[in-house]
Structure formats: structure tokens, C-alpha cells
């Protein structure tokens, strides 16, 4: 069960990353708003602790690595 939750959250993170490349307006698109509301509470603390390198945000990568470790450890 935990594996399914982790995999689903990783897909949501991936969708957010892809949507950030497309730069959809979160105020006009409800899907983007939902993705942001699900992922931002996890990404924001990591983003504040991890500086952007060359304008790139690596917080989704950090979260995915941590989730993979959690999944392997507990699953």
C-alpha cells in the first residue's frame, strides 16, 4: 500500500515538473492549482534549504530520491 502511495506522489511531482516547463497559469487552470496544493507543502521547505543552481529548482529531485529511499526501506 505504501508503495502505491509513494509511486502516485512521485507521478504527481513529475506532472508538476512537466507543467512548470509549459508554464500554465495556476490561477486559470484547476489541474495546476491541485498539483501545486498537493506538492508545495513538501517542496517549499526543501526549496528554502536548497539554493537554486543556475536558476534550476532541484527540490523535486530531492523529494523523489527521499521517497525512493523510504519506499525501499519500508516496502
N, C-alpha and C positions, 0 to 999 in steps of 0.2 A: 504493500500500500504506500509506504513512504517513497519507494522508487517511482511510482506513478506520479505522486505529488511533485517530487523533485524534477522529473522529466517535463511535466507540464509547466512548471515555473520557468524552467530553462527555455522552453519554447516561447513563453510569454516574453522573456528577456530578449530572445532572438528577434521576435516580432518588433519589439520596441527599438532595437538597434536598427533594423531594416527601415522602420518608419522614420527614424531620425535622419537617415540618408535621404529619404524622399522629402522630408521637411513638411509634413502635413500639419495643418493648424489644429492644435488640440482644442481650441475653443469652438471650432466648427465641426469637428469630426468626433462623434461619440466613442468610436472604437479607440482612437488615440487617447482620449480622456480616460477611458477604462484602463488601458495599458499603463498609462502614467500613474494612475492612482494605485495600481497593484504593485508597480515596480519602484516607484520613487521612495517609499519609506525604507526600502532596503538599499537602494543605490545612493541616496543622499549622504548618509554618514560615511560611506566609503569614498565618495567623491570629495567630501570635505577633508578627509585624511590623506587622500592620494592626489597629488597635483596633476593637472593635465600636462601631458608631454607633447609638445608640438601641436597643441590645440586638440589633441585626441583624448577622449574620456575612456579610461581603461576600467572603470568601475564595473561594467557588466562582465568583463573577462574575469575579474577578481571574484565576483559573486558566482559565476559559473564554475570556477575552479573549486571554490569552497563547497558549493553544492555537490560537485562530483566527489570530493573527499568525504563529505557527510554520507552520501549515498553508498559509497564503497565501504565505509566504516560500519554503518548501521544496517545496511541492506544485505 
